């Protein structure tokens, strides 16, 4: 019997010894069916037992835009650089919501999946990646809504709107936003396993960050003495580039986008480092 066992060739070796920066892409691909299951779960759970169901994808940005137009556009009278207010706010809302949803929902990865993590092995990164992908699907639905309204206004000849050549880089801007949300989510999902009160800080912090980002106002409306501080925010250049692609207005440049990309890559690698370190022992602290 012992000879039989010793002569066997093992096909799968389960080991905890791996580098902190290591990502097994082959293994992630092997668990693609599990990724699909998580995607279906993420979409179904969020809109199960709701009146509108997936229509909330469209209803949410529309209702938010109406409130922003009334409060920030009509009462506060904030500048929109000559862009129609509904279009300006909707543009900022969909790209910001994409980042915030990726960040907030991935930041709860460990606590939301503790039961599954404790019972069966699979690459832990599948959970936050599935959240980002499901939010990307939601974002493209909202982007389609924005483009529909945008094209209607162009065809009606009421506004002089011109799509810029830089729109070809739109997938890159979306990709950078997803990486930033994923990076921040990985960091905070790891920290909240030990410091649970951070969950309350995240919602509040993301809301504050929105006001420090040109979502409801253009960067051009910021006094010159404060612009430096707003430009330290890597999201600023992405949102300005996103708006510029559709409206032709906004303060964006290649150097700013390179700066944003470097910061985002650093945050992502830091998130992977902390996530890989935490996943080895998080069941002892969750």
N, C-alpha and C positions, 0 to 999 in steps of 0.2 A: 504493500500500500504506500509506504513512504517513498519507494522508488518511483511509483507512478506519479506522485505529487511533485517530486523533485524534477521529473522529466517534463512536466507541463511547461508550456510557454505562455506567460501571462500576456494578455492582450491589452488590459487596462490597468494602469497603476495610479492609485489615488494617493496624492502626497500634498502636504501643506507647504513644501519647500519651493518657493518661487519668488522672483524679485518683486520689489514693491512697485516698480514701474511696468511690470510685465502684463501684457494683455494677450490672451490666447485667442486670436481671431479665428483660428481653425475650429476651436471648441465652440466659440460663439455661433459659428455657421452650423455646426453639428446640432445645436439646440435651437435651430430656426423654427421648428414646430412649436416649441415652448414659447418662443418670442411671439408667434402669431396668437397663441392662446392668451398671453398677457395683453396683447393689443385688443383682442375682443373683450377681455375682462375689463380693461380700462374704460373702453367706450360704453359697454353695457352697464357697468356699476354706476357711472356718473349720471346717466340719464334714465335709469330704471325707475319706474313708478313716478315719472314726471308727466305733466300734462302735454307739454310741447315736444318732449323727447329730443332728438337731434336738432330740431328746429331752434333750440337754444343757441346753437352755433351761430345762427344769424340774428336771433332776437337780442342776444346779449350785447353785441357791438352796436346795434341800431339804437337800443334804449340808452346805452352809455353815451353815444354820440349826441342824441337829443338833449340829454342833461348837460353835456359839455357845451353845446351850442348856446343853451339858455344861460348857464352860469358863467362860463369863461368868455363866451363870445358876446353875449348881449349885456349881461350885468357888469362883469369885470372889463369887458371891451378889450380883451387881449388881441394883439396883432396876429394875423394869419398870413402875412406877406402877400395879401391880395388874393389868396386862394379862397374859394368858397368854403365857408366855415364847416358845413357838414362833411365835405370831402377832406379837409385838412385834419379835422379831429378823428374821423374814421381811419384815415391813413396811420396816424400816430397810435391809435387805440389797438389796431390789429397786430402791429409789429411789437408793441409793448406787451400786450397780453400774451403773445407767443413766448416771449422771454420769461415773464413772471410765472406763467403756468408751468413751463419747463422747470424753472427754479423751485417753486413752492412744492410741486408734486414730487419731484425727485428728492427733495430734502427730507421726505418722509419715508424713504425707501426701506430702511431697516425696520422701523416700528410697524409699518404696514404689512411687511412680509415676514415677520419674525416666526410665525407658525410654520410657514413653508420652509424657511431657511433651516429650522431646527429639525426637519424631518427628512429632507432629501437634498442631495447635492446637485447643483447646477451652477454655471457661471453667474455670480451675483450681479455682474454688470448688465445682465439681460433685463433685470427689473427696471432700472433707471432708463436704459436705452428704449425700452418699450413705451415708457411714459413720453419720452421726447418724440418718438415716431407718431404716437397717437395724437399728440399736440400739433405735430406738423400737418397731419391730415385735417385737423380742425382749423389750423391756420389757412390752409389752401382753400377751404370752403369760404372762410371769411374774406380771403383775398379775392376770390371770384365775385363775391358780393360787392367789394370795393371797385373792382374793374368794371362791373356792370353799371354801377352808378357813374363811374368816371366816363365810360364810353357814351352813356346817355347824355351827359352834359356837353361832351365834345360834339356829338351829332346835333344837339339842339342849338349849337352856335351861340349859346348865351355866354360862354366863357372861352377865353383863349388859352386852352391847355395844350401843352405839347409834350409828348413822350420823348425823353432824352436817350441818346445812344447808350448812356451808362446803365440802361435798364438790363442790358445783357449780363451785368454783374449782380442782378437781383438774387439768383440762386446762391451766390457767394455770401451776400449779406444775410440771407436766411440761415445759411449753414453756420455762419459765425455766431448768430444769435442763439442757435440751438446748442452750440458748443459752450457758450458762456452760461446758459441756463443749466446745462448738464454739469459743468465744472463747479459752479456755486452749489448746485444741488448735492453733488457728491461730497463736497466739503461739509456742508451743514447736516447732511444725513448721518455722517460719521460722528460729528460733534454732538448731535442730539441723543445719541445712544448713551452718553455720559451726562450731558447737561441738558436735561429735558425742557427746561424753561426757555431754551433757545427757540422752541417752536412758536412761542408767543411773540418773540422778537422778529421772526422772519416776516410775518404778515405786515407788521408795522413798519419794518425796515424797507420792504419792497415798495410800500406806499410812499414813504419819504423819498426813496430813490427816484420814483417817477417824477416828483416835483423838481428834482435836481437834474432832470433829463428833458431835452426839448421835445416833449410829447404834446403838450397843450399850448405850446408857444414856440415860435421859431428862434433859433440861436441868434439871429440878427437883432432881436428885440432886447437882448441882454446888454447892459452897459459894458463898454470895453474893459473897464477895470475889473470886471468879474468874469469875463469870458475865459480867462486862463483856467480858472477853477472848474468851470463847466466842461472844458475840453480835456481835463484830466479823467473825466468819466468816459471809459471806452465805448459805452453805448451811444454817446452823443454823436460820434461820427457815423455810426451805422444808421441811426434813425435819420440824420440829416441827408445821408446818401440815398436812403430809401425814398424820402420825400422828393429829393432832387430828381430822381429817375422819372417821376410822374409829373412833377410840377415845374421843373427847371429853376426852382428857387431853393436856396439853402446854402449853408457854408460847409462845403466838404472838399477834401483834397486827398490825393494818394498817400501823402505822408501821414495824415490822420488815420486813414484806414489801416496802414501798416502798423502804426502805434497800437490801434485797437486789436489787430490780429495777434501781435506779440503778447499783449496783456492777456488776451483770451486763451492763447495756447499755454501760457504760464499757469493761469488759473485752472485749466483743464488738467494739466499734468500734476499740479498740486492736489487737485481733487482725486485723481486716480491714485496718487501716492497715499493719501490719508484713507481713502476707501479701501484699498488693498490691505493696509495695515490694520484697519478696524475690523474688517470682515473675519479675520482669524480668531478674534476673541469677543466679538460683540454680543454673542449669546450669553456671556457671563455678566453683562452689564445692562442689557435691554430690559 
